[in-house]
Amino acid sequence: MGEYSFLFAIAVVFIFGTISPGPSFILVSKTALSKPLSEGVGISIGLSLGAVFFTLLAIFGLYTLFEAVPLLYRTFKVLGGLYLIYLAYKILKHSGESLSVDDMKIQKKSKGFIKAILFGFLTQISNPKTAIIIGSIFAALLPQELPSYSEILLCLLAFSIDAIWYCTVVLLLSTNKSQKLYLKFKKYIDRVGGTLLAGLGLKLAIDY
């Protein structure tokens, strides 16, 4: 089992990277507070699949391609940033709309589980910096010769860490107490969340 010890070091770095605040955390929190539990879990699964996607890209060397072809990386960054800005616009657009408990019950039927997974996946892959970060982690921590099934284990690791973290956030924020608090301060929570998301998207798009 000693040959797989590198997985522990990667897991530790992945955990800290996953729990750090960013676009994914903002959207998971917003969904957990205002949508049904199933939708929050769906988005969490989508985010986790996005982490697997970037893990596969890093394993097969896309981050090296980004470093070799800066224009390609900048194109991905701009597109990802614009997508985050679009999501921020949608949040800010409806921030002034007041909701009641009855309104939230109606709103909770707005998106299906599969669509939530797709939404989470698209949100996760909107930030190509993740490919660079994961690629850098692998370059620093992977052994020269990978043991058997390492690729599968790395994908399972990325999926598990993201899924556990985001599902935990969803469970904590989907309680009646949390949702009542959200209703009380909805306008301010949405405006802060939307502004942060727009700022992250703008930074991603213009940060060269």
Residue pairs with C-beta under 8 A, 6 or more apart in sequence:
3 143
3 147
4 147
4 150
4 153
6 141
6 142
6 143
7 150
7 153
7 154
7 157
9 141
10 137
10 138
10 141
10 142
10 154
10 157
11 157
11 161
13 137
13 141
14 137
14 157
14 158
14 161
15 161
15 165
17 133
18 51
18 161
18 162
18 165
19 165
22 127
22 200
23 84
23 87
23 123
23 126
23 127
23 197
23 200
23 201
24 47
24 120
24 123
24 124
24 166
25 166
25 169
26 193
26 196
26 197
27 43
27 87
27 120
27 123
27 197
28 40
28 43
28 44
28 47
28 166
28 169
28 170
29 169
29 173
29 193
30 91
30 189
30 190
30 193
31 39
31 40
31 43
31 116
31 170
32 40
32 169
32 170
32 171
32 172
32 173
32 174
32 178
33 173
33 174
33 178
33 179
33 182
33 189
34 99
34 104
34 107
34 179
34 182
34 186
35 107
35 108
35 110
35 111
36 108
36 109
36 174
37 170
37 171
37 174
38 113
38 116
39 108
39 111
39 113
39 116
40 116
40 167
40 170
40 173
40 174
41 113
41 116
41 167
41 170
42 112
42 113
42 114
42 115
42 116
42 117
42 119
42 120
43 116
43 117
43 119
43 120
43 123
43 166
43 170
44 120
44 162
44 163
44 166
44 167
44 169
44 170
45 117
45 120
45 163
46 116
46 117
46 118
46 119
46 120
46 121
46 122
46 123
46 124
47 120
47 121
47 123
47 124
47 162
47 166
48 120
48 158
48 159
48 160
48 162
48 163
48 166
49 117
49 120
49 121
49 124
49 159
50 120
50 121
50 122
50 123
50 124
50 125
50 130
50 162
51 124
51 130
51 158
51 159
51 161
51 162
52 155
52 158
52 159
53 121
53 124
53 125
54 124
54 125
54 130
54 131
54 134
54 158
55 134
55 154
55 155
55 158
56 151
56 155
57 63
57 131
57 134
57 135
58 131
58 134
58 135
58 137
58 138
59 138
59 151
59 154
61 135
62 131
62 135
63 131
63 132
63 134
63 135
63 136
64 135
65 72
66 72
66 73
66 76
66 128
66 131
66 132
66 135
67 73
67 132
73 128
73 132
74 208
76 128
77 128
77 129
77 204
77 205
77 207
78 205
79 126
80 125
80 126
80 127
80 128
80 201
80 204
80 205
81 126
81 201
81 202
81 203
81 204
81 205
81 206
82 201
82 205
83 122
83 123
83 126
83 201
84 123
84 126
84 127
84 197
84 198
84 200
84 201
84 204
85 197
85 198
85 201
85 202
85 205
86 201
87 123
87 197
87 201
88 194
88 195
88 197
88 198
88 201
89 194
89 198
91 190
91 193
91 194
91 197
92 190
92 191
92 194
92 195
92 198
94 190
95 186
95 187
95 190
95 191
95 194
96 187
98 186
98 187
99 107
99 183
99 186
100 183
101 180
101 183
104 179
104 183
111 119
124 130
127 204
129 204
134 158
138 154
142 150
172 178
182 189
